[in-house]
């Protein structure tokens, strides 16, 4: 850990733990329920595996998380929040609310990342408005390089949701074609599905019931309802 601020102030002491690069973003993923190293990587795709490992060690040594044996996979480990870590939920949420209120939307939409967007949509997707069967929704981003253009969300009857960046081999119920910026804007709550449809920046092909309920089932940012104040 860095030398720190050398102040007894609780704000300074907390900042020594929380203000290192990527730490707050990593805490966002832990607060949202990610525990596996692979899932944490999906939530911070631009963070190197080596730095992720180091930040996890830092948080463990600070008593924010603990490393435990995975109940699902023998020999694997997961990272869970301690009581001190769980107590940071309000801190992380407060930072998110402040960012949604006061950071310029144009600046937000300059930081586009398809893998992070689709991971967040998958994590927050609401299966209740979808038919009670397996539903496959393909997102197409023609403005991206070919390797990043297509993403599939597979909602199962069990309520589980899978995200694929490689064609999964299932019949697609709905094709969602748009620009990455437009979908990010919808996810952030800056615009809506109907507004993007009217603007011609979003097209929906396939199941009409699934298409008509997209605003309801689409996983939006937890801060999407927070109004801008700039």
C-alpha positions as CSV (number, residue, x, y, z in Angstrom):
1,X,0.0,0.0,0.0
2,X,1.2,3.6,-0.7
3,X,2.7,5.8,2.0
4,X,-0.8,7.3,2.6
5,X,-1.8,10.7,3.8
6,X,-0.3,10.5,7.3
7,X,-3.4,12.1,8.9
8,X,-5.5,10.7,11.8
9,X,-8.7,12.1,10.1
10,X,-11.1,9.2,9.5
11,X,-11.7,10.5,5.9
12,X,-8.0,10.3,5.2
13,X,-7.7,6.9,6.8
14,X,-10.6,5.5,4.7
15,X,-9.2,7.1,1.6
16,X,-6.0,5.2,2.0
17,X,-8.0,2.0,1.6
18,X,-10.6,3.1,-0.9
19,X,-8.9,5.7,-3.2
20,X,-6.3,3.6,-4.9
21,X,-7.0,3.2,-8.7
22,X,-9.8,0.8,-9.5
23,X,-10.7,0.1,-5.9
24,X,-14.1,1.8,-5.8
25,X,-15.0,0.3,-9.2
26,X,-14.0,-3.2,-7.9
27,X,-16.1,-2.5,-4.7
28,X,-19.1,-1.7,-7.0
29,X,-18.8,-5.3,-8.4
30,X,-18.5,-6.9,-5.0
31,X,-21.4,-4.9,-3.6
32,X,-23.5,-6.0,-6.7
33,X,-22.8,-9.6,-5.7
34,X,-19.9,-10.7,-7.9
35,X,-17.7,-13.2,-5.9
36,X,-15.8,-15.2,-8.6
37,X,-12.5,-13.8,-10.0
38,X,-13.9,-14.4,-13.5
39,X,-17.0,-12.5,-12.8
40,X,-15.1,-9.6,-11.3
41,X,-13.0,-9.5,-14.4
42,X,-16.1,-9.1,-16.5
43,X,-17.2,-6.2,-14.4
44,X,-13.8,-4.4,-14.7
45,X,-12.7,-5.6,-18.2
46,X,-10.0,-3.0,-18.6
47,X,-8.3,-3.9,-15.3
48,X,-5.4,-6.3,-15.7
49,X,-5.6,-9.7,-13.9
50,X,-2.5,-8.9,-12.0
51,X,-3.8,-5.6,-10.7
52,X,-7.2,-7.2,-9.9
53,X,-5.3,-9.8,-7.8
54,X,-3.4,-7.1,-6.0
55,X,-6.5,-5.0,-5.2
56,X,-8.2,-8.1,-3.9
57,X,-5.2,-8.8,-1.6
58,X,-5.3,-5.2,-0.5
59,X,-9.0,-5.3,0.4
60,X,-8.5,-8.6,2.2
61,X,-5.6,-7.3,4.3
62,X,-7.8,-4.2,5.1
63,X,-10.6,-6.5,6.4
64,X,-13.0,-5.5,3.6
65,X,-13.3,-8.9,2.0
66,X,-12.3,-12.5,2.8
67,X,-11.2,-15.2,0.5
68,X,-13.2,-18.4,1.0
69,X,-13.4,-21.8,-0.7
70,X,-16.0,-21.9,-3.5
71,X,-19.1,-24.0,-2.6
72,X,-19.6,-24.7,-6.3
73,X,-16.2,-25.7,-7.6
74,X,-13.6,-27.8,-5.7
75,X,-10.2,-26.1,-5.4
76,X,-11.6,-22.7,-6.4
77,X,-11.9,-19.6,-4.2
78,X,-14.4,-16.7,-4.1
79,X,-14.2,-13.2,-2.5
80,X,-17.0,-12.2,-0.2
81,X,-17.6,-8.9,1.7
82,X,-17.0,-8.9,5.4
83,X,-19.3,-6.9,7.7
84,X,-17.0,-3.9,7.1
85,X,-17.2,-4.5,3.4
86,X,-21.0,-4.7,3.4
87,X,-21.1,-1.5,5.3
88,X,-19.6,0.2,2.2
89,X,-22.7,-0.4,0.1
90,X,-24.1,3.0,1.0
91,X,-20.8,4.7,0.2
92,X,-20.6,3.1,-3.2
93,X,-24.3,3.9,-3.9
94,X,-23.8,7.5,-2.8
95,X,-20.9,7.9,-5.2
96,X,-23.0,6.5,-8.0
97,X,-25.9,8.8,-7.2
98,X,-23.6,11.8,-7.2
99,X,-22.1,10.8,-10.5
100,X,-25.5,10.3,-12.1
101,X,-26.6,13.7,-10.8
102,X,-23.6,15.9,-11.5
103,X,-21.3,14.3,-14.2
104,X,-22.1,15.6,-17.7
105,X,-24.0,13.0,-19.7
106,X,-21.8,13.7,-22.8
107,X,-18.7,12.9,-20.7
108,X,-20.3,9.6,-19.5
109,X,-21.2,8.6,-23.1
110,X,-17.6,9.0,-24.2
111,X,-16.6,6.0,-22.1
112,X,-18.2,3.2,-24.1
113,X,-17.5,-0.4,-23.5
114,X,-19.7,-3.2,-25.0
115,X,-18.6,-6.0,-22.8
116,X,-19.2,-4.0,-19.6
117,X,-22.6,-2.7,-20.9
118,X,-23.8,-6.2,-21.8
119,X,-22.5,-7.6,-18.5
120,X,-24.5,-4.9,-16.6
121,X,-27.6,-5.5,-18.7
122,X,-27.3,-9.2,-18.0
123,X,-26.9,-8.6,-14.3
124,X,-30.0,-6.3,-14.0
125,X,-32.3,-7.9,-16.6
126,X,-35.8,-8.4,-15.3
127,X,-37.2,-11.8,-16.5
128,X,-40.8,-11.2,-15.2
129,X,-42.0,-9.4,-18.4
130,X,-40.6,-12.2,-20.6
131,X,-42.5,-15.3,-21.7
132,X,-42.2,-18.2,-19.3
133,X,-39.8,-20.2,-21.5
134,X,-36.2,-19.8,-22.8
135,X,-35.9,-16.4,-24.5
136,X,-32.9,-15.5,-26.7
137,X,-32.3,-11.8,-27.5
138,X,-29.5,-10.8,-29.9
139,X,-28.0,-7.3,-29.6
140,X,-26.3,-6.1,-32.7
141,X,-23.9,-3.1,-32.8
142,X,-23.0,-2.4,-36.4
143,X,-20.8,0.5,-35.5
144,X,-18.3,-1.8,-33.6
145,X,-15.5,-4.0,-34.9
146,X,-16.9,-7.4,-36.1
147,X,-15.6,-9.3,-33.1
148,X,-17.7,-7.0,-30.8
149,X,-20.8,-6.6,-32.9
150,X,-23.1,-9.4,-31.7
151,X,-24.1,-10.3,-28.1
152,X,-26.7,-12.8,-27.0
153,X,-28.7,-12.8,-23.8
154,X,-30.3,-16.1,-22.9
155,X,-33.0,-16.0,-20.2
156,X,-33.9,-19.4,-18.9
157,X,-37.2,-20.6,-17.3
158,X,-35.3,-21.0,-14.0
159,X,-34.6,-17.3,-14.0
160,X,-30.9,-17.6,-14.8
161,X,-29.5,-15.4,-17.5
162,X,-26.5,-16.2,-19.7
163,X,-24.5,-13.7,-21.8
164,X,-22.7,-15.0,-24.9
165,X,-20.3,-13.2,-27.3
166,X,-20.2,-16.2,-29.5
167,X,-23.3,-17.5,-31.4
168,X,-25.0,-19.9,-28.9
169,X,-26.9,-22.0,-31.5
170,X,-30.4,-21.2,-30.3
171,X,-33.3,-19.6,-32.2
172,X,-33.4,-15.9,-31.6
173,X,-36.6,-14.4,-30.4
174,X,-35.7,-10.7,-30.8
175,X,-33.0,-8.8,-32.7
176,X,-32.0,-5.5,-31.2
177,X,-30.0,-3.4,-33.6
178,X,-28.5,0.0,-32.5
179,X,-25.3,1.9,-31.9
180,X,-23.4,1.3,-28.7
181,X,-23.8,4.9,-27.6
182,X,-27.6,4.7,-28.0
183,X,-27.9,1.5,-25.9
184,X,-25.6,2.9,-23.3
185,X,-27.8,6.1,-23.2
186,X,-30.9,3.9,-22.6
187,X,-29.1,1.9,-19.9
188,X,-28.0,5.0,-18.1
189,X,-31.6,6.4,-18.2
190,X,-30.6,9.4,-20.4
191,X,-33.1,8.2,-23.1
192,X,-35.7,5.5,-23.4
193,X,-36.4,2.6,-25.8
194,X,-39.4,4.5,-27.3
195,X,-37.3,7.7,-27.9
196,X,-34.5,5.8,-29.6
197,X,-37.2,4.0,-31.8
198,X,-38.7,7.3,-32.8
199,X,-35.3,8.7,-33.6
200,X,-34.5,5.7,-35.8
201,X,-31.4,4.8,-33.8
202,X,-32.9,1.5,-32.6
203,X,-34.7,-1.2,-34.5
204,X,-36.4,-4.3,-33.0
205,X,-37.1,-7.4,-35.1
206,X,-38.9,-10.5,-33.9
207,X,-41.3,-11.2,-31.1
208,X,-43.7,-8.3,-30.8
209,X,-44.5,-9.1,-27.1
210,X,-40.9,-9.1,-26.1
211,X,-40.2,-6.0,-28.2
212,X,-43.1,-4.1,-26.7
213,X,-41.9,-4.8,-23.2
214,X,-38.2,-4.0,-23.8
215,X,-38.2,-1.0,-21.5
216,X,-39.6,-3.2,-18.7
217,X,-37.2,-6.2,-19.1
218,X,-34.1,-4.3,-20.0
219,X,-31.6,-4.2,-17.2
220,X,-31.0,-0.5,-16.5
221,X,-28.4,1.1,-14.4
222,X,-29.3,1.1,-10.7
223,X,-29.0,4.9,-10.9
224,X,-31.1,5.3,-14.1
225,X,-34.0,7.0,-12.2
226,X,-31.7,9.6,-10.7
227,X,-32.2,12.9,-12.5
228,X,-29.4,15.0,-13.9
229,X,-28.7,18.3,-12.1
230,X,-26.3,19.9,-14.5
